[in-house]
Amino acid sequence: MLRKIIHIDMDAFFASVEQRDFPELRRKCIAVGGNEERGVIATASYEARKYGVGSAMSSVVAKRKCPQLIFVKPRFQVYKEVSNQIREIFLEYTDLVEPLSLDEAYLDVTVNHKNIEVATEIALEIKQKIKERTNLTASAGVSFNKFLAKIASDYNKPDGIFVITPKMATEFIENLPIKKFHGIGKVTAERMQMMGIHTGLDLRNLELEKLQREFGKSGLYYYNIVRGLDNREVNPTRIRKSSGSETTFSKDIETLEELQVALFPLMEDVWNWSTNTTIFGRTITVKIKYNDFTVSTKSKSASFVIKDKVLFDNLCYELLTEGFTATKPVRLLGVSISNLDTKDKDGTQLEIPFREYS
């Protein structure tokens, strides 16, 4: 029996909450996080996105792209409260809810509390309830596995819904531009395009051995998803061993100062996950991948759980300095926390996966 999977993704979540709560910001170009002098923005309103402003962008660059941009200080506690409201709606339909972050989640509605046979009807109901209870919009993707549901939710944004049925899956995937594949970042997509891989059909024509030779362990993942194969279950009880965030740069970075700026949103991702889930760790790791694909990984462990933000930030910056080699440009940067203290946790906590920005 094919599963019925829904992926719900809130539209410009942080920015939309700010525009909802502050009427003077509505229909304005706003960025949550950063300021005109320094910092990195967390997200931008759709009005700002029209100017090319996006997540993990330097606020200076964002301001250059959009001179009228308004910077807004993030209110993570408010976002968490709204996220909890949305999750309560999900749980009205199924207990199989797997949050990915504050603003998105997978739902398995193959068997659901309301005995609704058509998953699209459930997705539409959920979107309507989110609008009624939070005055925010969400986009939904519906399909028979997580990979396709994730892609579908991004297809008609904002406030959209898209369904990928088993009958249409093969043709849809074959025509999908490689840069639209979930799990294939910008740098990998560019590498594939240099190899002549521009669509799903191009990717499908490659043998497994060649994919594994070119892309290592990811080769099997690419081989499966281009055939619509994804057997991952929606797992609400998965207990994490670590939490991390990483970014692949569209242009290699050569100075420590630039890397320190790029490290900031990654640290915020990881720390916000810890504060939102109240799960903290003892080991911090900073990963640096250079343009020759060599990797430097530096870690520090404490005998106690790190719950102090200043200490966490300082350790991250220290590890970055220790791991950085000025003789080679950097293409990827990441930070993670492990040796998590999960005592008394029920395993259903919110999680933020590794995210690949560009």
C-alpha positions as CSV (number, residue, x, y, z in Angstrom):
1,M,0.0,0.0,0.0
2,L,1.4,3.4,-1.0
3,R,1.7,5.9,1.8
4,K,0.0,9.3,1.8
5,I,2.5,11.9,2.8
6,I,1.9,15.6,3.3
7,H,4.7,18.2,3.6
8,I,3.6,21.5,5.1
9,D,5.9,24.5,4.7
10,M,4.9,27.9,6.1
11,D,5.4,30.9,3.8
12,A,8.3,33.2,4.8
13,F,7.4,32.2,8.3
14,F,9.4,34.6,10.5
15,A,8.8,37.6,8.2
16,S,5.1,36.7,7.9
17,V,4.6,36.6,11.7
18,E,6.2,40.1,11.9
19,Q,4.0,41.5,9.2
20,R,1.0,39.9,10.8
21,D,1.7,41.4,14.2
22,F,2.9,44.8,13.0
23,P,0.6,46.4,10.4
24,E,3.2,49.0,9.5
25,L,5.4,46.2,8.1
26,R,2.7,44.7,5.8
27,R,3.5,44.8,2.0
28,K,7.0,46.1,2.9
29,C,10.4,44.7,2.2
30,I,11.6,43.3,5.5
31,A,14.4,41.0,6.7
32,V,14.4,39.2,10.0
33,G,17.8,39.3,11.6
34,G,20.9,41.4,11.0
35,N,21.1,45.2,10.6
36,E,22.3,47.7,8.1
37,E,25.9,47.5,9.3
38,R,26.5,43.8,9.9
39,G,25.0,40.4,10.5
40,V,23.2,37.8,8.4
41,I,19.4,37.7,7.8
42,A,17.4,34.7,8.8
43,T,14.6,35.2,6.3
44,A,13.0,37.8,4.1
45,S,9.4,38.8,3.2
46,Y,8.2,37.9,-0.3
47,E,8.3,41.6,-1.2
48,A,12.1,41.6,-0.4
49,R,12.6,38.3,-2.2
50,K,11.6,40.0,-5.5
51,Y,14.9,42.0,-5.2
52,G,17.0,38.9,-4.6
53,V,17.1,39.0,-0.8
54,G,17.3,35.6,0.7
55,S,18.1,33.5,3.8
56,A,21.7,33.5,5.1
57,M,22.6,36.6,3.1
58,S,24.8,39.2,4.5
59,S,22.7,42.2,5.6
60,V,25.0,44.5,3.8
61,V,24.5,42.7,0.5
62,A,20.7,42.5,1.2
63,K,20.6,46.2,1.7
64,R,22.5,46.8,-1.5
65,K,20.0,44.7,-3.4
66,C,17.0,46.3,-1.7
67,P,17.8,49.8,-0.4
68,Q,14.3,50.1,1.2
69,L,14.8,46.9,3.2
70,I,13.6,47.1,6.8
71,F,15.5,45.0,9.4
72,V,13.5,43.4,12.1
73,K,14.9,41.8,15.3
74,P,13.8,38.2,15.5
75,R,11.3,37.1,18.2
76,F,12.0,33.3,18.4
77,Q,9.7,32.8,21.4
78,V,6.8,34.1,19.4
79,Y,7.7,31.9,16.4
80,K,7.9,28.9,18.7
81,E,4.4,29.6,20.1
82,V,2.9,30.0,16.6
83,S,4.7,26.8,15.5
84,N,3.1,24.9,18.5
85,Q,-0.3,26.2,17.4
86,I,0.3,24.8,13.9
87,R,1.6,21.5,15.2
88,E,-1.6,21.1,17.3
89,I,-3.5,21.3,14.0
90,F,-1.4,18.5,12.5
91,L,-2.1,16.3,15.5
92,E,-5.8,16.6,14.9
93,Y,-5.3,14.4,11.8
94,T,-2.4,12.1,12.7
95,D,0.2,11.3,15.4
96,L,2.8,10.7,12.7
97,V,4.2,14.2,12.5
98,E,7.9,14.8,11.9
99,P,8.9,18.4,12.4
100,L,11.9,19.6,10.4
101,S,12.1,23.1,11.8
102,L,9.7,25.6,13.3
103,D,8.0,26.2,9.9
104,E,7.8,22.8,8.2
105,A,6.9,19.2,8.9
106,Y,6.0,15.9,7.3
107,L,2.7,14.2,8.1
108,D,1.8,10.6,7.3
109,V,-2.0,10.5,6.8
110,T,-2.3,7.1,5.2
111,V,-4.4,6.2,8.3
112,N,-5.7,9.3,10.0
113,H,-7.9,10.3,12.9
114,K,-10.7,11.6,10.7
115,N,-10.8,8.7,8.3
116,I,-10.4,10.9,5.3
117,E,-9.4,8.9,2.3
118,V,-8.0,11.7,0.1
119,A,-4.8,13.2,1.4
120,T,-5.4,16.4,-0.7
121,E,-8.6,17.0,1.3
122,I,-6.6,16.8,4.5
123,A,-3.9,19.2,3.2
124,L,-6.6,21.7,2.2
125,E,-8.2,21.5,5.6
126,I,-4.9,22.0,7.4
127,K,-4.1,25.0,5.3
128,Q,-7.5,26.5,6.0
129,K,-7.2,25.9,9.8
130,I,-3.7,27.4,9.8
131,K,-5.1,30.5,8.1
132,E,-8.1,30.7,10.5
133,R,-6.1,30.2,13.7
134,T,-2.9,32.0,13.0
135,N,-3.7,34.4,10.1
136,L,-0.7,33.0,8.2
137,T,-0.5,31.0,5.0
138,A,1.2,27.7,4.3
139,S,2.0,25.7,1.2
140,A,1.4,22.0,1.0
141,G,2.9,19.1,-1.0
142,V,1.1,15.8,-1.3
143,S,2.6,12.6,-2.6
144,F,3.4,8.9,-1.8
145,N,6.9,9.6,-0.3
146,K,8.8,12.3,1.6
147,F,11.0,13.3,-1.3
148,L,8.2,14.1,-3.7
149,A,6.0,15.7,-1.0
150,K,8.9,18.0,-0.1
151,I,9.3,19.1,-3.8
152,A,5.6,19.5,-4.3
153,S,5.2,21.9,-1.3
154,D,7.6,24.3,-3.0
155,Y,5.9,24.1,-6.4
156,N,3.1,26.6,-6.0
157,K,4.4,28.9,-3.2
158,P,3.2,31.0,-1.6
159,D,-0.2,29.7,-0.3
160,G,-0.3,26.8,-2.7
161,I,-0.8,23.1,-3.0
162,F,0.6,20.6,-5.4
163,V,0.0,16.9,-5.7
164,I,2.3,14.3,-7.3
165,T,0.5,11.1,-7.9
166,P,2.1,7.7,-8.7
167,K,1.0,7.9,-12.3
168,M,2.6,11.3,-12.9
169,A,5.7,10.8,-10.8
170,T,8.0,9.4,-13.5
171,E,7.3,12.1,-16.0
172,F,7.4,14.8,-13.4
173,I,10.8,13.8,-12.1
174,E,12.3,13.3,-15.5
175,N,11.3,16.9,-16.5
176,L,12.4,18.4,-13.1
177,P,15.5,20.7,-13.4
178,I,18.3,19.2,-11.4
179,K,18.6,22.4,-9.2
180,K,15.0,21.7,-8.0
181,F,15.9,18.3,-6.5
182,H,15.6,18.3,-2.7
183,G,18.9,17.0,-1.4
184,I,21.0,18.4,-4.3
185,G,22.5,21.7,-3.2
186,K,23.6,24.5,-5.5
187,V,27.2,23.5,-5.7
188,T,26.4,19.9,-6.5
189,A,23.8,21.0,-9.1
190,E,26.4,23.2,-10.8
191,R,28.8,20.2,-10.8
192,M,26.1,18.0,-12.3
193,Q,25.3,20.6,-15.0
194,M,29.0,20.6,-16.0
195,M,28.7,16.9,-16.4
196,G,25.7,17.4,-18.7
197,I,23.1,16.5,-16.1
198,H,20.4,19.2,-16.4
199,T,17.2,17.3,-15.7
200,G,15.9,14.3,-13.9
201,L,16.0,12.3,-17.1
202,D,19.7,13.1,-17.5
203,L,20.4,11.9,-14.0
204,R,18.3,8.7,-14.5
205,N,20.4,7.8,-17.5
206,L,23.5,7.4,-15.3
207,E,24.4,4.0,-13.9
208,L,24.7,3.6,-10.1
209,E,28.4,2.8,-10.3
210,K,29.1,6.1,-12.0
211,L,27.0,8.1,-9.5
212,Q,28.8,6.4,-6.6
213,R,32.1,7.1,-8.2
214,E,31.4,10.7,-8.7
215,F,29.4,11.5,-5.6
216,G,30.3,8.9,-3.1
217,K,27.6,7.8,-0.6
218,S,25.2,10.3,-2.1
219,G,25.2,8.5,-5.3
220,L,22.8,5.8,-4.1
221,Y,20.4,8.5,-2.8
222,Y,20.5,10.3,-6.3
223,Y,19.9,6.9,-8.0
224,N,16.8,6.2,-5.9
225,I,15.1,9.6,-5.8
226,V,15.3,10.1,-9.6
227,R,13.3,6.9,-9.8
228,G,10.8,8.1,-7.2
229,L,12.1,5.7,-4.6
230,D,12.2,7.0,-1.0
231,N,11.2,4.5,1.8
232,R,11.9,6.8,4.7
233,E,9.1,6.8,7.2
234,V,7.6,9.8,8.9
235,N,9.1,9.3,12.3
236,P,7.9,11.4,15.2
237,T,10.0,9.6,17.7
238,R,13.4,9.9,16.2
239,I,16.0,10.9,18.8
240,R,18.9,13.0,17.5
241,K,22.5,12.3,18.4
242,S,23.5,15.7,17.2
243,S,22.1,18.9,15.6
244,G,23.9,20.9,13.1
245,S,23.8,23.5,10.3
246,E,26.0,24.1,7.3
247,T,26.3,26.3,4.3
248,T,27.9,25.8,0.9
249,F,29.0,29.2,-0.5
250,S,28.2,30.3,-4.0
251,K,31.6,31.9,-4.0
252,D,34.6,30.6,-2.1
253,I,35.6,32.6,1.0
254,E,39.2,33.4,1.6
255,T,39.4,35.4,4.9
256,L,38.8,34.5,8.5
257,E,36.7,37.7,8.9
258,E,34.3,36.6,6.2
259,L,34.0,33.2,7.7
260,Q,33.2,34.6,11.1
261,V,30.3,36.5,9.5
262,A,29.1,33.3,7.7
263,L,29.4,31.3,11.0
264,F,26.9,33.5,12.8
265,P,23.6,32.2,11.2
266,L,24.9,28.6,11.6
267,M,25.5,29.1,15.3
268,E,22.1,30.7,15.6
269,D,20.4,27.7,13.9
270,V,22.0,25.2,16.3
271,W,21.5,27.3,19.4
272,N,17.9,28.0,18.5
273,W,17.3,24.3,18.1
274,S,18.7,23.7,21.5
275,T,16.7,26.4,23.2
276,N,13.5,25.4,21.4
277,T,13.9,21.7,22.3
278,T,15.7,22.3,25.7
279,I,18.2,19.8,24.5
280,F,21.8,20.9,25.0
281,G,25.1,19.1,24.3
282,R,28.7,18.8,25.6
283,T,30.6,18.7,22.3
284,I,30.9,21.5,19.7
285,T,32.3,20.8,16.2
286,V,33.2,23.2,13.4
287,K,33.7,21.8,9.9
288,I,35.5,23.5,7.1
289,K,35.6,22.2,3.6
290,Y,38.1,23.8,1.2
291,N,37.8,24.3,-2.5
292,D,40.1,21.3,-3.1
293,F,37.5,19.2,-1.1
294,T,39.8,18.6,1.8
295,V,38.0,18.9,5.2
296,S,39.2,20.3,8.5
297,T,37.1,19.3,11.6
298,K,37.8,20.8,15.0
299,S,35.9,19.7,18.2
300,K,35.8,20.6,21.9
301,S,34.0,18.7,24.6
302,A,33.1,20.0,28.1
303,S,32.5,17.9,31.2
304,F,29.1,19.7,31.5
305,V,26.2,20.5,29.3
306,I,26.8,23.8,27.5
307,K,23.8,26.0,28.2
308,D,25.5,29.4,28.1
309,K,25.1,31.2,24.8
310,V,28.3,33.3,25.2
311,L,30.3,30.2,26.0
312,F,28.8,28.4,23.0
313,D,29.6,31.3,20.6
314,N,33.1,31.7,21.9
315,L,33.9,28.0,21.5
316,C,32.6,28.1,17.9
317,Y,34.7,31.1,17.0
318,E,37.8,29.5,18.7
319,L,37.3,26.2,16.7
320,L,36.9,28.2,13.5
321,T,40.2,30.0,14.1
322,E,42.0,26.8,15.0
323,G,40.7,25.0,11.9
324,F,41.1,27.7,9.3
325,T,44.0,27.5,6.9
326,A,44.5,30.8,5.1
327,T,46.3,29.3,2.1
328,K,43.1,27.7,0.7
329,P,39.7,29.2,-0.1
330,V,36.7,27.7,1.8
331,R,33.6,26.4,0.0
332,L,31.6,25.0,2.9
333,L,31.3,25.8,6.6
334,G,29.3,23.9,9.3
335,V,28.8,23.8,13.0
336,S,27.2,21.1,15.1
337,I,26.6,20.1,18.8
338,S,26.6,16.5,20.0
339,N,26.8,14.4,23.2
340,L,23.3,15.6,23.7
341,D,21.6,15.5,27.1
342,T,18.3,13.8,26.2
343,K,17.4,12.6,29.7
344,D,13.7,13.0,30.4
345,K,13.0,13.7,26.8
346,D,10.1,11.9,25.1
347,G,11.8,11.8,21.7
348,T,9.2,13.9,20.0
349,Q,11.1,17.2,20.1
350,L,11.5,19.6,17.2
351,E,14.5,19.2,15.1
352,I,16.6,21.3,12.7
353,P,18.5,19.2,10.1
354,F,21.7,20.1,8.4
355,R,20.7,22.8,5.9
356,E,22.6,23.7,2.8
357,Y,22.4,27.3,2.0
358,S,23.8,29.0,-1.1
